[in-house]
């Protein structure tokens, strides 16, 4: 799912679709490759394209609306293809984290305000475990890591010019993809505890958690998906 300037789109079946009333309408845009994942901040949206295999990405797209129609431009390709990718955007800065050949973690950053766009290599999160999510907030990048020993997910932080370090232990299991920056100094997480979901925020200045109660899902809205091609 994409949200571009407040308008929602779904990428499915090799096509972009928008919801209008009770029907789906195909957008006048199709990807030039296999989209592995999409991300954004509610205003701008991006997608990562598969490179030589279904789980390795190198192409990057930035979406926009042109006269109300979905459009995309190709950003510079990542210097090398990455697997197990996670990405985030903070203002005009885009971050992509993944594994190089040999399973070496690598983080790339792109400043959209630069006159000449080029990816900068930053240290990948080398914590013992699997990176589950990436959140860029203010001047730092955060990674949710699941340790191999099953001891519970941890939150790591990369400050400017420094190395990754653990800052907290998540008070629950992160619902896939459900973490984002919200306001000054806060990151919102949706957590799962044996099927019960709750919202919590992490205050980056004091490194304290605040629980905001359970989330009750109203159920799936019926209306069908995009039509078969």
C-alpha positions in Angstrom: 0.0 0.0 0.0 1.2 3.5 -0.8 0.0 6.9 0.5 1.1 9.7 -1.8 0.1 13.2 -0.7 -2.7 11.8 1.3 -4.1 9.6 -1.5 -4.0 5.8 -1.0 -3.0 3.3 -3.7 -2.5 -0.5 -3.7 0.2 -2.1 -5.8 -1.1 -5.5 -6.9 -1.1 -7.8 -9.9 1.6 -5.7 -11.7 -0.6 -2.6 -11.5 -1.4 0.4 -9.2 -5.0 0.7 -8.1 -6.9 3.5 -6.3 -10.2 3.2 -4.5 -13.0 5.4 -5.7 -16.3 4.9 -3.9 -17.2 1.2 -4.1 -14.9 0.4 -7.0 -11.2 0.0 -7.8 -9.7 2.0 -10.6 -6.5 1.1 -12.3 -4.0 4.0 -12.2 -2.2 5.0 -15.3 1.1 3.6 -14.1 2.8 0.2 -14.1 6.1 -0.7 -12.5 9.1 -1.5 -14.7 10.3 -4.2 -12.4 9.2 -6.4 -9.5 8.4 -4.3 -6.4 9.7 -6.0 -3.3 8.6 -3.4 -0.7 7.1 0.1 -0.4 7.5 2.6 2.3 6.7 6.3 3.1 5.6 8.8 5.7 2.0 9.4 4.7 3.0 12.3 2.4 5.8 10.8 0.2 6.2 7.2 -0.8 8.9 5.0 -2.3 9.4 1.5 -3.6 12.3 -0.9 -3.9 12.6 -2.9 -7.1 14.0 -6.4 -7.4 17.4 -6.8 -9.1 18.7 -10.2 -10.2 16.4 -12.2 -8.0 13.1 -11.9 -6.2 14.7 -11.1 -2.8 17.5 -8.7 -3.9 16.8 -5.1 -4.6 18.8 -2.3 -6.3 16.3 0.0 -8.0 14.5 2.8 -6.0 11.4 4.7 -7.1 9.9 7.9 -5.7 6.2 8.4 -6.2 4.3 11.7 -6.7 1.0 12.9 -8.0 1.1 14.8 -11.3 -2.3 16.4 -12.1 -3.9 14.0 -9.8 -2.3 10.9 -11.4 0.2 8.6 -9.9 3.7 9.0 -11.3 7.1 7.7 -10.3 10.7 8.7 -11.0 13.7 6.4 -10.7 16.2 7.5 -8.0 19.9 6.5 -8.4 20.2 2.7 -8.0 21.7 1.4 -4.8 25.5 0.9 -5.2 25.0 -2.9 -4.7 22.0 -5.2 -4.5 20.7 -5.9 -1.0 18.6 -8.7 0.4 16.3 -8.7 3.5 15.8 -5.0 3.0 14.1 -2.5 5.3 13.7 1.2 4.5 12.5 4.5 6.0 12.2 8.1 5.1 12.6 11.2 7.3 11.9 14.5 5.6 14.1 14.6 2.6 16.4 11.7 3.8 15.9 8.2 2.5 17.5 5.1 4.2 17.7 1.6 3.0 19.2 -1.2 5.1 19.9 -4.8 4.0 22.4 -7.5 3.6 25.2 -7.6 1.0 26.7 -10.7 -0.4 28.1 -12.7 2.5 25.3 -11.5 4.8 27.2 -8.3 5.7 24.7 -5.6 6.9 24.8 -2.3 5.1 22.9 1.0 5.4 22.6 3.5 2.6 21.3 7.1 2.9 20.2 9.5 0.2 19.5 13.2 0.7 16.8 14.3 -1.8 17.7 18.0 -1.3 21.2 17.5 -2.7 21.8 19.0 -6.2 23.4 15.7 -7.3 21.7 12.6 -5.8 24.1 10.0 -4.6 23.8 7.2 -1.9 26.1 7.5 1.1 27.3 4.3 2.8 26.7 4.1 6.5 27.4 1.2 9.0 24.8 -1.6 8.9 23.3 -2.8 12.1 25.6 -5.7 13.1 23.6 -6.7 16.2 23.3 -10.4 16.8 19.9 -11.2 15.3 17.7 -10.3 12.4 16.7 -6.7 11.6 12.8 -6.6 11.5 12.1 -2.9 10.9 13.8 0.4 10.3 12.7 3.9 11.5 14.4 7.2 10.7 13.6 9.8 13.3 15.2 13.3 13.6 18.9 12.8 13.2 19.2 9.1 14.0 18.2 5.7 12.5 16.6 3.0 14.6 16.4 -0.7 14.0 14.2 -3.3 15.6 16.3 -6.5 16.0 15.0 -10.0 16.9 17.9 -11.9 18.6 18.5 -15.5 17.6 18.1 -16.7 21.2 14.4 -15.6 21.2 14.9 -13.3 24.2 12.7 -10.6 22.8 13.1 -7.8 20.3 15.6 -5.0 20.9 15.8 -1.4 19.7 19.1 -0.2 18.3 20.1 3.3 17.4 22.6 4.8 14.9 23.5 8.5 15.8 25.2 10.7 13.3 28.9 9.8 13.0 28.8 7.0 15.5 28.1 3.3 15.7 25.0 1.2 16.4 24.1 0.7 20.0 21.2 -0.9 21.9 18.9 1.6 23.5 15.9 -0.5 24.8 14.1 -3.8 24.9 10.7 -3.8 23.2 7.8 -4.4 25.7 6.3 -6.9 23.3 6.6 -8.3 19.8 6.3 -5.7 17.0 3.5 -6.2 14.5 5.2 -6.5 11.1 5.9 -3.0 9.7 4.0 -1.3 12.5 6.5 1.3 13.8 6.9 4.9 12.7 8.1 8.3 13.9 5.3 10.4 15.4 6.0 13.9 16.6 9.1 15.3 18.3 11.1 12.6 20.0 8.6 9.8 19.8 8.3 6.5 17.9 4.9 4.7 17.8 4.9 0.9 17.9 2.0 -1.6 17.6 2.8 -4.6 19.7 1.4 -8.1 19.8 1.0 -10.3 22.8 -0.5 -13.7 21.8 -3.0 -12.0 19.5 -3.8 -9.0 21.8 -2.5 -5.8 20.2 -1.6 -2.6 21.9 0.0 0.7 21.1 3.1 2.0 22.8 5.4 5.0 22.2 9.2 5.2 22.9 10.5 8.6 23.9 13.9 8.8 22.4 15.3 11.5 24.8 14.6 9.6 28.1 14.4 6.1 26.5 11.2 5.4 28.3 8.1 3.6 27.1 4.5 4.7 27.4 1.6 2.2 26.9 -1.5 3.6 25.2 -3.8 0.6 25.7 -5.1 -2.2 23.6 -6.2 -1.9 20.0 -9.5 -3.6 19.0 -9.8 -4.3 15.4 -13.3 -3.7 14.0 -12.9 -6.5 11.4 -12.1 -6.6 7.8 -14.1 -4.3 5.6 -15.7 -6.2 2.8 -15.5 -4.7 -0.6 -13.2 -6.9 -2.6 -9.8 -6.4 -4.0 -8.6 -5.1 -7.3 -10.3 -6.9 -10.2 -8.5 -9.8 -12.0 -6.5 -8.5 -15.0 
